[in-house]
Amino acid sequence: MTKEYIDAYNESEAEQERIGALAWEDLRSQIYSLHPEYYCKTTE
């Protein structure tokens, strides 16, 4: 494998992680607003 290929591969991996994290945040806030009862405080 060439260095260029490895660099491009690593860059796309990092990009996917960023996009995935954003999608996860979106999903989490969606679920939070729809089902607040699942997010009650666990510390008492």
C-alpha positions in Angstrom: 0.0 0.0 0.0 1.2 3.4 -0.9 1.7 6.2 1.7 -0.9 8.3 -0.2 -3.4 5.5 0.1 -2.8 5.1 3.8 -3.1 8.8 4.4 -6.4 9.1 2.5 -7.7 6.0 4.3 -6.9 7.5 7.7 -8.4 10.8 6.8 -11.7 9.2 5.7 -11.7 7.1 8.9 -11.4 10.3 11.0 -14.1 12.0 8.9 -16.4 9.0 9.5 -15.8 9.2 13.2 -16.7 12.9 13.3 -19.9 12.4 11.3 -20.8 9.4 13.4 -20.3 11.4 16.6 -22.5 14.1 15.3 -25.2 11.7 14.2 -25.0 10.0 17.6 -25.5 13.4 19.4 -28.5 14.1 17.1 -30.0 10.8 17.9 -29.4 11.1 21.6 -31.0 14.5 21.8 -34.0 13.2 19.8 -34.5 10.3 22.1 -34.0 12.6 25.1 -36.8 14.9 23.9 -39.1 12.1 23.0 -38.5 9.9 26.1 -37.4 12.0 29.0 -38.5 9.3 31.5 -35.5 7.2 30.4 -33.1 9.9 31.6 -34.1 10.2 35.2 -31.3 10.8 37.6 -29.6 7.7 38.7 -27.8 9.3 41.6 -29.9 9.7 44.7 
